[in-house]
Amino acid sequence: MDNRTIAAVGIDTPSIDRGQSADFRAHVALYRENIIGFENMADLSALPATGSFVMGLPMKIAGGSGGPLRVVAFLPTGPE
């Protein structure tokens, strides 16, 4: 895994940190490395292991540090 570049992490729970986290360790560790976190994702297992492109389109919220996303995935096309 050392040869991979991680651009984003998607998770199917409401937060990348556990329950009542006070220190938000996962947020800090990821965002320190400029890795985006997508929360409340569903059916990520439906994406192929390689070749897909996922885009998160955030809602602008003045003064906010995050917000709801519309997430779309572009799938690789097969041989024609």
C-alpha positions as CSV (number, residue, x, y, z in Angstrom):
1,M,0.0,0.0,0.0
2,D,3.0,2.4,0.3
3,N,2.9,3.1,-3.4
4,R,-0.7,4.4,-3.4
5,T,-1.8,8.0,-3.1
6,I,-5.1,8.4,-1.2
7,A,-7.2,11.4,-2.3
8,A,-10.3,10.7,-0.3
9,V,-11.9,8.3,2.2
10,G,-15.6,7.4,2.0
11,I,-17.5,5.8,4.9
12,D,-21.1,4.7,5.4
13,T,-21.4,6.1,8.9
14,P,-22.3,9.7,10.0
15,S,-18.7,10.5,11.0
16,I,-15.2,9.2,10.2
17,D,-14.7,9.5,14.0
18,R,-16.3,7.2,16.6
19,G,-19.5,8.2,18.4
20,Q,-18.9,11.0,20.9
21,S,-15.3,11.8,19.9
22,A,-13.9,14.9,21.6
23,D,-10.6,15.0,19.8
24,F,-11.7,14.0,16.2
25,R,-8.5,12.0,15.6
26,A,-9.5,10.6,12.2
27,H,-10.6,14.0,10.9
28,V,-7.3,15.5,12.1
29,A,-5.1,12.7,10.7
30,L,-6.8,12.8,7.3
31,Y,-7.2,16.5,6.9
32,R,-3.6,17.1,8.0
33,E,-2.6,15.2,4.8
34,N,-5.2,17.0,2.6
35,I,-7.3,13.8,2.4
36,I,-11.0,14.5,1.9
37,G,-13.6,12.6,4.0
38,F,-17.0,11.7,2.6
39,E,-19.4,10.6,5.3
40,N,-22.8,8.8,5.1
41,M,-21.9,7.1,1.8
42,A,-23.8,4.1,0.6
43,D,-23.1,1.1,-1.7
44,L,-19.4,1.9,-2.2
45,S,-19.0,-1.9,-2.7
46,A,-20.9,-1.4,-6.0
47,L,-17.9,0.5,-7.4
48,P,-15.1,-1.4,-9.2
49,A,-11.8,-1.7,-7.4
50,T,-10.1,0.4,-10.0
51,G,-11.0,2.8,-12.8
52,S,-13.9,4.7,-11.3
53,F,-13.9,8.4,-10.6
54,V,-15.9,9.8,-7.6
55,M,-16.7,13.4,-7.3
56,G,-18.2,15.2,-4.3
57,L,-20.2,18.3,-5.1
58,P,-20.6,20.3,-1.8
59,M,-23.4,22.7,-0.9
60,K,-21.9,26.1,-0.1
61,I,-22.5,27.1,3.5
62,A,-21.2,30.5,4.5
63,G,-18.7,30.2,7.4
64,G,-19.0,26.4,7.4
65,S,-16.2,23.9,7.6
66,G,-18.1,21.2,5.7
67,G,-21.5,20.5,4.3
68,P,-23.8,18.0,2.6
69,L,-22.5,16.6,-0.7
70,R,-24.1,15.3,-3.9
71,V,-21.7,12.4,-4.8
72,V,-21.5,11.0,-8.3
73,A,-19.4,8.2,-9.7
74,F,-18.2,7.8,-13.2
75,L,-17.6,4.2,-14.1
76,P,-15.0,2.9,-16.5
77,T,-16.3,1.8,-19.8
78,G,-15.7,-1.7,-21.2
79,P,-14.3,-2.6,-24.6
80,E,-16.6,-1.6,-27.3
